[in-house]
Amino acid sequence: MDRVHASRGTPRLSFPRLGRFLVLPLLLMAPVEVLGQSPSDRVLEFMESASGFTLLGSIQQAVLDTGKSWAIEVPFLDGVDYMVVAYCSDTCTNLDLTLLDSLAEEIQADRLPDAEPILMLTAEATGQYYIRVDAVECSAAGCDIAVGILGSTEEPGMAPGEDIGGRLTLVGAEFMSLGFTEVGDELRGSLNTDQSITLPVTLQEGFEYRMVGACDRDCFDLDLALLDSTGADVATDFLEDALPVLIHLPDTTGDFQVEVIMVACGIEPCAYRIATYARGEDARPGGATFSGELIVQEDHNGKLDPEDEQLPSGAYVDTYQIEARAGQRIIVDLRSDDFDTLLRLEDPDGVGQENDDYGEDVGHSHIEWLALMDGSYSIQVTSFEPDSIGGYLLQIAVVE
């Protein structure tokens, strides 16, 4: 297995100060590779060692051949510390990472001759950026690659509780990049371990809502539940973390209640804050926002059924084609109330990206892709489970 490089545990001081970013001097220990670990496992292990940082969104995954590139669009906020880390399978011996601005101009890169690139930086401007992944040396069969984008949850020297706003800002920035707008006032309070409180909210039909909670540094586990007018749960997040997220699309406008549950608080009481975001169903695919000219927009109301082609996994699949030019942005959004969606997008060379549960919603998959070449891009609508059938809405946009 590859030997862990000493440079992974020392600050990167070789980069100059750049226009929109400062190199972030952090002391980290790279996870030691264990036989049988997947690239995604290694990203998660790295995240556990990166104290004060949290994974933004899901781990991005792709398969690349030697000489191929993959671009991931990310929103960065002014003044926030970020890390980007990539790992690949044993068949990969050289992997590079490059940070590009919205005009595809290089800002920072890690081109060391290894397979564990990392970028560490402080953003000096809010905006959309791209992470380019280059498979420099890989076996003929291709390399499995996983990329994690981490954001800081706190600033050095903060008083207890001040990092709540930072955590909400990071999640809120991700939501707003997808077309959400913060609505209403934040819900604030404090609770002891095993205490809970129920707070009223009004939600409107035709909007998708996301509610995110955060608590202070003495809080280890915070849960949220959304209740309808009968008191029944319509959305819950009971994961063992301190950053719960609720997702709900109400059928009718009405009054709901948010139950805030303090599962574990170290030094009582622990402060919490709840923010609510919404977007209309008539937004771009998945509510994604963008500047520039809309070149293509397609809506497909389809259905997976036994007459469709079947993948080796046993899942049925529908395939669509879209034309795009290098530098254009492809946005694909898939929703279904009938099955656990799985969405794939491949470029003309067969390099692809897939998404299963977008925002922890098993019936929602979403991909945004920067085209690196002209040609026909393939979109596959399928399911996570074999033999799943049912209707779906596929939305596709190409933006100049």
C-alpha positions in Angstrom: 0.0 0.0 0.0 1.1 3.6 -0.5 3.2 5.0 2.3 1.8 8.0 4.1 3.8 11.1 3.1 5.2 13.3 5.9 3.9 16.4 4.2 0.4 15.4 5.1 1.1 16.2 8.7 2.7 19.6 8.2 1.4 23.0 7.1 1.5 23.7 3.4 3.6 26.8 3.3 4.7 26.5 -0.3 1.7 28.3 -1.8 1.7 32.1 -2.1 -1.0 34.3 -0.9 -3.7 34.3 -3.7 -6.3 36.7 -4.8 -9.3 35.1 -3.2 -7.8 32.6 -0.8 -5.2 32.3 1.9 -3.4 29.0 2.5 -4.6 27.6 5.8 -1.8 26.3 8.0 -3.3 23.3 9.8 -1.8 20.4 11.7 -3.4 17.1 10.6 -2.5 13.5 10.6 -3.4 11.6 7.5 -5.3 8.4 8.0 -3.1 5.4 7.6 -4.3 3.2 4.8 -5.8 -0.1 5.8 -6.1 -3.0 3.5 -9.5 -3.2 2.0 -10.5 0.4 2.7 -12.5 2.1 0.0 -11.6 5.7 -1.1 -14.9 6.8 0.6 -13.8 5.1 3.9 -10.5 7.0 3.8 -12.3 10.3 3.3 -14.5 9.6 6.3 -11.4 8.6 8.4 -9.7 11.8 7.4 -12.8 13.8 8.4 -12.7 12.2 11.9 -9.1 13.4 12.3 -9.9 17.0 11.1 -11.1 18.5 14.4 -13.3 21.6 13.9 -14.4 20.6 10.4 -17.5 19.0 9.0 -18.2 17.3 5.6 -20.2 19.6 3.3 -22.8 17.6 1.4 -22.0 14.0 0.5 -18.7 12.4 -0.6 -18.3 12.8 -4.3 -17.4 9.7 -6.3 -16.3 8.9 -9.8 -14.3 6.4 -11.9 -11.4 7.9 -14.0 -8.9 6.5 -16.5 -5.4 7.8 -16.8 -5.3 11.4 -18.2 -9.0 12.0 -17.5 -10.4 14.9 -15.4 -13.5 15.5 -13.4 -14.9 18.9 -12.2 -17.0 19.4 -9.0 -18.8 22.8 -8.5 -18.7 24.1 -4.9 -19.9 27.3 -3.2 -17.3 28.9 -0.8 -18.0 31.7 1.8 -15.8 34.6 2.5 -13.6 34.1 5.6 -14.4 30.4 6.0 -11.7 27.7 6.3 -12.0 24.8 3.9 -10.2 21.5 3.1 -10.6 19.4 0.0 -9.2 15.8 0.2 -9.2 13.0 -2.4 -8.3 9.3 -2.3 -8.4 6.6 -5.0 -8.2 2.9 -5.2 -5.1 0.8 -5.2 -4.9 0.9 -9.0 -4.1 4.7 -8.8 -0.6 6.0 -8.1 -0.9 9.7 -8.9 -3.9 11.9 -8.3 -4.0 15.7 -8.4 -6.4 18.4 -7.2 -6.8 21.9 -8.6 -9.0 24.8 -7.3 -10.5 27.0 -10.1 -12.6 30.1 -9.9 -15.9 30.7 -11.8 -13.9 31.6 -15.0 -12.0 28.3 -14.7 -8.8 30.1 -13.8 -6.4 28.2 -11.5 -6.2 29.4 -7.9 -4.4 26.6 -6.0 -3.3 23.1 -6.8 -1.7 20.0 -5.3 0.3 18.2 -8.0 2.7 16.2 -5.8 3.5 12.8 -7.2 1.2 10.9 -4.8 -2.4 9.6 -4.6 -3.5 11.6 -1.6 -3.9 15.3 -2.7 -5.2 17.9 -0.3 -6.1 21.6 -0.5 -6.2 23.7 2.6 -7.4 27.3 2.3 -9.4 30.3 3.7 -11.8 31.8 1.2 -11.5 35.6 0.7 -14.6 36.0 -1.5 -18.0 34.3 -1.6 -18.9 32.6 -4.8 -19.0 29.5 -6.9 -15.7 27.6 -7.6 -14.6 24.3 -9.2 -12.5 21.4 -7.8 -10.8 19.6 -10.7 -9.6 16.1 -10.1 -7.0 14.7 -12.5 -6.1 11.0 -12.7 -2.4 11.3 -13.6 -1.5 7.7 -13.3 -4.1 4.9 -13.2 -4.5 1.3 -14.3 -6.1 0.5 -17.6 -9.3 -0.6 -15.8 -9.8 2.9 -14.3 -9.6 4.2 -10.7 -12.3 4.6 -8.1 -12.0 8.1 -6.7 -13.7 9.8 -3.7 -13.5 13.5 -2.8 -14.5 15.1 0.4 -15.1 18.9 0.8 -14.9 20.0 4.5 -15.8 23.4 6.0 -14.8 24.8 9.4 -17.4 24.7 12.1 -15.7 27.3 14.3 -13.2 30.1 14.5 -10.1 30.0 16.9 -10.6 31.7 20.2 -14.4 31.7 20.2 -16.4 31.7 23.4 -18.6 28.7 24.0 -21.7 28.8 21.9 -20.4 31.3 19.2 -19.8 28.5 16.7 -23.6 27.8 16.3 -23.9 30.6 13.8 -20.9 29.3 11.8 -22.4 25.9 11.5 -25.8 27.3 10.4 -24.0 29.6 7.9 -22.1 26.7 6.3 -25.3 24.6 5.8 -27.3 27.6 4.8 -24.8 28.5 2.1 -25.1 25.0 0.6 -28.9 25.3 0.7 -28.9 28.7 -1.0 -26.6 27.4 -3.7 -29.5 25.1 -4.6 -32.1 27.8 -4.8 -33.4 27.9 -1.2 -34.1 31.1 0.7 -34.1 31.5 4.4 -37.7 32.2 5.7 -39.0 33.3 9.0 -37.0 34.0 12.1 -34.6 31.6 13.7 -35.9 29.6 16.6 -33.6 29.9 19.6 -33.4 28.5 23.1 -31.5 26.2 25.5 -32.2 22.8 26.9 -30.7 20.2 29.3 -30.1 16.6 28.4 -33.3 14.6 27.7 -35.4 17.8 27.6 -37.4 18.8 24.6 -39.6 21.7 23.4 -42.3 22.0 20.7 -42.4 25.2 18.6 -45.1 26.2 16.1 -44.3 26.9 12.4 -46.5 27.5 9.3 -45.6 25.8 6.0 -47.1 26.5 2.6 -48.2 24.0 -0.1 -46.0 24.1 -3.2 -42.7 24.7 -1.4 -39.9 22.4 -0.4 -38.7 23.1 3.1 -35.4 22.3 4.9 -34.9 23.0 8.6 -31.5 22.7 10.1 -30.6 22.8 13.8 -27.3 23.5 15.5 -26.2 23.7 19.1 -23.2 24.9 21.1 -19.8 23.1 21.6 -21.0 21.5 24.8 -23.8 19.7 22.9 -23.1 16.3 21.4 -26.5 15.1 20.1 -29.4 17.2 19.0 -32.5 15.8 17.2 -35.4 17.3 15.3 -38.9 16.1 14.4 -41.6 17.8 12.3 -45.2 17.1 13.4 -48.4 17.8 11.5 -51.7 19.1 13.0 -52.5 15.7 14.4 -49.2 15.3 16.1 -47.9 12.6 13.7 -44.3 12.7 12.6 -43.9 13.8 9.0 -40.1 14.2 9.0 -37.4 13.3 11.6 -33.6 13.4 12.1 -32.6 11.2 15.0 -29.0 10.6 13.9 -26.3 10.7 16.5 -25.0 14.2 15.6 -25.4 17.8 16.5 -26.5 19.1 13.1 -30.0 17.7 12.3 -31.8 18.5 9.0 -35.5 18.0 8.2 -36.8 17.9 4.6 -40.5 18.2 3.9 -42.9 19.1 1.0 -46.3 19.8 2.5 -49.4 18.7 0.6 -51.4 21.6 2.0 -50.7 24.9 3.7 -51.1 24.6 7.5 -49.7 24.7 10.9 -46.9 22.3 12.0 -44.7 21.9 15.1 -41.0 21.4 15.3 -39.9 19.3 18.2 -36.4 20.1 19.4 -34.8 17.2 21.5 -31.6 17.7 23.4 -30.2 14.1 23.6 -26.8 14.8 25.0 -25.5 18.0 26.6 -22.2 18.1 28.4 -22.3 21.4 30.4 -26.0 22.2 30.9 -27.9 24.0 29.5 -26.9 23.8 25.8 -28.0 26.5 23.5 -29.6 25.7 20.1 -30.8 27.5 17.0 -33.1 26.3 14.2 -33.2 27.9 10.7 -35.8 27.3 8.0 -35.2 27.4 4.2 -37.7 27.1 1.4 -37.8 27.0 -2.4 -40.7 26.8 -4.9 -41.4 23.8 -7.0 -41.2 25.9 -10.2 -37.5 26.5 -9.7 -34.8 25.2 -12.0 -33.9 21.5 -11.7 -33.6 20.8 -8.0 -34.0 24.5 -7.3 -30.4 25.1 -8.6 -29.6 28.8 -9.2 -27.1 30.1 -11.8 -26.1 33.1 -13.8 -25.7 33.0 -17.5 -27.9 31.8 -20.5 -30.2 28.8 -20.2 -29.3 26.8 -23.4 -31.5 23.7 -22.8 -34.3 22.9 -20.3 -36.2 19.6 -20.5 -38.8 18.0 -18.2 -39.5 14.2 -18.5 -42.3 12.5 -16.7 -41.2 8.9 -17.0 -41.8 5.5 -15.5 -39.6 2.5 -14.6 -41.3 -0.7 -15.4 -40.4 -4.3 -16.4 -40.3 -3.4 -20.1 -37.2 -1.2 -19.5 -33.6 -2.4 -19.9 -32.3 -4.1 -16.7 -28.9 -3.4 -15.2 -26.7 -6.2 -13.8 -27.9 -5.1 -10.3 -31.4 -6.0 -11.3 -32.6 -2.4 -11.4 -34.5 -1.1 -14.4 -33.1 1.9 -16.2 -34.1 4.7 -18.6 -31.4 6.5 -20.6 -31.5 10.1 -21.9 -28.9 12.0 -24.0 -28.1 15.7 -23.8 -25.7 17.7 -25.9 -23.3 20.1 -24.2 -20.1 22.0 -25.0 -16.9 22.4 -22.9 -17.4 25.1 -20.2 -21.2 24.6 -20.0 -22.9 23.5 -16.8 -25.2 20.5 -16.8 -27.9 20.3 -14.0 -29.9 17.1 -13.6 -32.6 16.5 -11.0 -34.6 13.3 -10.4 -37.5 12.9 -8.0 -39.9 10.0 -7.3 -42.5 9.1 -4.7 -42.4 5.4 -5.8 -38.8 4.2 -5.5 -35.3 5.0 -4.1 -33.8 7.0 -6.9 -30.3 6.6 -8.4 -29.0 9.1 -11.0 -26.0 8.7 -13.2 -24.3 11.2 -15.6 -21.5 10.2 -18.0 -19.5 12.4 -20.4 -18.6 11.3 -24.0 -15.6 9.3 -22.7 -17.7 7.4 -20.2 -16.4 9.3 -17.1 -19.3 9.6 -14.8 -20.8 10.7 -11.5 -23.7 9.3 -9.6 -26.0 10.4 -6.8 -28.3 8.3 -4.7 -30.0 10.1 -1.8 -29.7 13.9 -2.2 -30.0 15.6 1.2 -31.0 12.3 2.8 -34.1 12.1 0.7 -34.3 8.6 -0.8 -36.7 9.8 -3.5 -34.4 12.6 -4.7 -31.1 12.5 -6.7 -29.3 15.6 -8.1 -26.1 16.1 -10.1 -24.4 19.4 -11.2 -21.5 18.9 -13.7 -19.1 21.2 -15.5 -18.6 19.9 -19.0 -15.0 19.5 -19.9 -15.5 18.5 -23.6 -18.0 18.9 -26.4 -20.3 16.0 -27.1 -23.3 13.9 -26.0 -23.7 13.3 -22.3 -25.7 10.2 -21.1 -28.2 10.4 -18.2 -29.4 7.2 -16.5 -32.5 7.1 -14.4 -32.6 4.0 -12.2 -33.2 2.7 -8.7 -31.0 1.8 -5.7 -33.0 -1.4 -5.1 -33.5 -4.1 -7.8 -36.9 -4.5 -9.6 -38.2 -1.2 -8.4 -40.9 0.4 -10.5 -42.9 3.6 -10.5 -43.1 7.1 -11.9 -40.5 9.9 -11.8 -39.8 13.5 -12.8 -36.5 14.1 -14.5 -35.4 17.7 -15.1 -32.4 18.6 -17.2 -30.8 22.0 -17.8 -27.7 23.2 -19.7 -26.3 26.6 -18.9 -23.8 28.7 -20.8 
